[in-house]
Amino acid sequence: MQHLPAAAGGPGRRVIHDESCWIPTGGADLMLDQALRELARPGSEACAACEARHLPRS
């Protein structure tokens, strides 16, 4: 999971990546069930560049 800072006064975002993603995240490693719960939270999104884009959204 990658935390992206908030733009001037806006909310931050969380991007969920697959473990094989080429984008370095420096964030927490999540199990699949944790990643799915995180994707269901407002402000979270799946990485468009890796296999996380195929995860089901709630």
KASULKA-V854529 format. One record per run of one state. SS is the DSSP state (@ for helix, = for strand, . for the rest). FROM is the first residue (numbers start at 1). TO is the last residue. If there is no record, write none. Layout:
SS&FROM&TO  SS&FROM&TO
This chain:
.&1&1  =&2&4  .&5&12  =&13&16  .&17&31  @&32&40  .&41&43  =&44&46  .&47&50  @&51&54  .&55&58
